[in-house]
Amino acid sequence: MSKSRHYKKIYEKKNAGGWGIRALKSLLLFLFLGALTSVVVVVAVFVYYAKDLPRPEKGQEEHSSDENQHEVKTLLSWTSAGRPFRKRTKQYYLTSLLITFLVEIVLFLFSQYMLMVLVVSLVFVAFALATVPPRNFQYRLSTEGITIEDHFFLWQELYDFYFKKREGIEVLHIRTHALIPGELTITLGDISKDRIKSALLPYLPYREVIKPTFMEKSGDWLARNFPLEKTIK
């Protein structure tokens, strides 16, 4: 009886040790399968989303295309006179002096000495502009704005543009948002009007009709009816 109890205790001890080993093996197997499943899931998720990740080559292509889009390009560049100029004849100066002399006599009779000085100053400036030809300016139209010599104007600073003839020369007028300078006057030189118009249209609105001011109408009327010199056709 005592022997059977002794063997029973030994069997229970062995059986308990076997269950512990089996439980440990099952736990290790469960952890291994769980880790393997996690790795498989992570790899599958990475492969699924990897197709949407940006490629270095694609990023370099987009970067280069952005650089090309933001690259400053010269649209037109030319050199021409800084202002419209036409060589005057002797008749222009003689007629101007005669009119100035008559105006000075009238002002002297009314004792308007300050106005006499002002008239003489204006005539002197007119003669200087008519005698001395303007120097050539460098003009440049780019994707960012307009350069006139060492002055640069962004497209955002400009309002619109139109063309007008002055002294028989086609002149480009570009109005600005700011009060000063208010308007840019650019001679075309050898560049055609249509070419400049095509370059400006993507950036500025074109004003087809400009209503002349009272001063312009008065000047045109005087030039037609009382010309200072005969127009050579």
Residue pairs with C-beta under 8 A, 6 or more apart in sequence:
71 143
72 142
72 143
72 144
73 142
73 143
74 140
74 141
74 142
75 141
75 142
75 143
75 199
76 139
76 140
76 141
76 191
76 195
76 196
76 199
77 138
77 139
77 140
77 141
78 139
78 188
78 189
78 190
78 191
79 136
79 137
79 138
79 139
79 189
80 136
80 137
80 139
80 186
80 187
80 188
80 189
80 190
80 191
81 133
81 134
81 135
81 136
81 137
81 187
81 189
82 134
82 135
82 136
82 137
82 187
83 129
83 134
83 185
83 187
84 166
84 167
84 169
84 171
84 187
85 133
85 134
85 167
85 169
86 167
86 168
86 169
87 133
88 130
88 131
88 229
89 229
89 230
91 228
91 229
91 230
92 130
92 228
92 229
93 127
93 130
95 228
95 229
96 123
96 126
96 127
96 228
97 123
100 119
100 120
100 123
103 119
104 116
104 119
104 120
107 113
107 115
107 116
107 119
108 116
137 148
137 149
137 187
138 147
138 148
138 149
139 146
139 147
139 148
139 186
139 189
140 146
140 147
141 196
141 199
141 200
144 154
144 155
145 152
145 153
145 154
145 155
145 157
145 158
146 152
146 153
146 155
146 158
146 174
146 184
147 153
148 184
148 186
153 174
153 176
153 184
155 203
155 204
157 176
157 177
157 178
158 174
158 175
158 176
158 177
158 184
158 203
158 204
159 174
159 175
159 176
159 177
159 204
160 174
160 175
160 204
160 205
160 206
160 207
161 172
161 173
161 174
161 175
161 200
161 204
161 205
161 206
161 207
162 173
162 206
162 207
162 208
162 210
163 170
163 171
163 172
163 173
163 193
163 197
164 170
164 171
164 173
164 210
165 171
169 187
169 188
170 188
170 193
171 185
171 186
171 187
171 188
172 184
172 185
172 186
172 187
172 188
172 196
173 183
173 184
173 185
173 186
174 183
174 184
174 186
174 200
174 204
175 182
175 183
175 184
176 182
176 183
176 184
188 196
197 206
200 206
212 220
